[in-house]
Amino acid sequence: MGVKLYGHPMSSCTVRVMACLYEKGVEFELVPVNMFAGEQKMPDFLAKNPFGKIPVLEDGDLTIFESRAITEYISKKYHAPATDDLLRSDSPEESIAVRVWVEVESHHFQPAMSPIIFQHFVAPLQGKAPDQAIIDDHLAKLAGVLDVYEARLGKTKYLAGDFFSLADLHHFPYMFYLMKTPWAAAVTDRPRVKAWWEGMCGREAFKKVAEGMKFEK
Amino acid sequence: MVVKVYGPDYASPKRALVCLLEKGVEFETVGVDLLKGEHKAPEYLKLQPFGSLPVVQDGDYTLFESRAIIRYYAEKYKDQGTELLGKTIEERGLVEQWLEVEAHNFHPPIYDLVLKIVFGPFIGLTPDPKQLKESEDKLCQVLDIYEERLSKSKYLAGDFFSLADLSHLPFTQYLVGKIGKEYLIRDRKHVSGWWDDISSRPSWKKVLELWPGLY
């Protein structure tokens, strides 16, 4: 029985997990969940994730939800010796930095980004006009966060250090979508953030995931 | 050199305090007065560029984000004190899952209630009753899921206490105290039993005794 990932290839949280699975070379089956038909709120799915959200990973007897818990699990379970550890567990200094910047993405970057992405991409699909006040408010918050990133990336090549880690990987889905909005200048106006992003786009795992990321009904 | 935890009077730093106590790690605390804006002072921003609490200094290392801090110390001191991460990679996966649930589902509505009801008077904020009701309703939806989960499992990640339960202590303490919404816990039999269990741990009682803050 292989690894199954329940989700959708355009959903940012599913993408976060897929990027990690590709980075670690883990074979998996993507089981589509029809969000527009509300499949995630049906009893069969709620039995896997009572919060009714994608993604959910099934690996043998383990069922696990919350994308950043799944990526942490994959990074540990499927880490092969002599390959790059996304968690940098062998070095206290590096692993501290990974943990800190994973939380930064979770508690500073995502809350600024997710309403922007929702208003710009998802609201129209639900027949609603984007709320510009919400977008503007969150663009201001995002600017504050990206200023911190610009300063940080002046000292290190990636967020946690001079090594790619889970902290960088977690940013992929929202950064990808941000670059497709009218506000990509938030990135391109910051040379180090821009270079960091462009470097990540060249990764094979990211190229694979990007193929499925289109907002279409 | 002893571990230093900044901001013990507030809720998020208490995650670090209770974790260090559970692991039997010595530490000191450094006061930071939020109401005086000390978290936005240049010296503090050098430690924590987002101006949030807590910060932990441990020798040459500076750590911030409370859930990064508790994960780090739970791993570093895995062989001493209370086991907080489960015993296997799979159990760790479930600990991470419920810690993420706390962070993304439980925390936002309870933080909103704490900010507006407990800190509102100090920062000249008059809470909008409609928004408070929305936050309370969101919190109820989460607690209903917890009630179901805790009817099958003694603690959130399984039949073992973990970081996932610990992470709920600081803000839930406000809920049963100053916010005046203890009924949200007591109306749910299994959540109520779980709360009594985790909040009566000696580590949490010590935190409340030494750093009562605004509780």
Interface residues (C-beta under 8 A of the other chain):
Chain A: P50 F51 D61 L62 I64 F65 E66 S67 R68 A69 I70 E72 Y73 K76 K77 S89 P92 E93 S95 I96 R99 V100 V102 E103 V104 S106 H107 H108 V145 V148 A151 R152
Chain B: P49 F50 D60 Y61 L63 F64 E65 R67 A68 I69 R71 Y72 E75 K76 I89 E90 R92 G93 L94 E96 Q97 L99 E100 V101 A103 H104 N105 I145 E148 R149
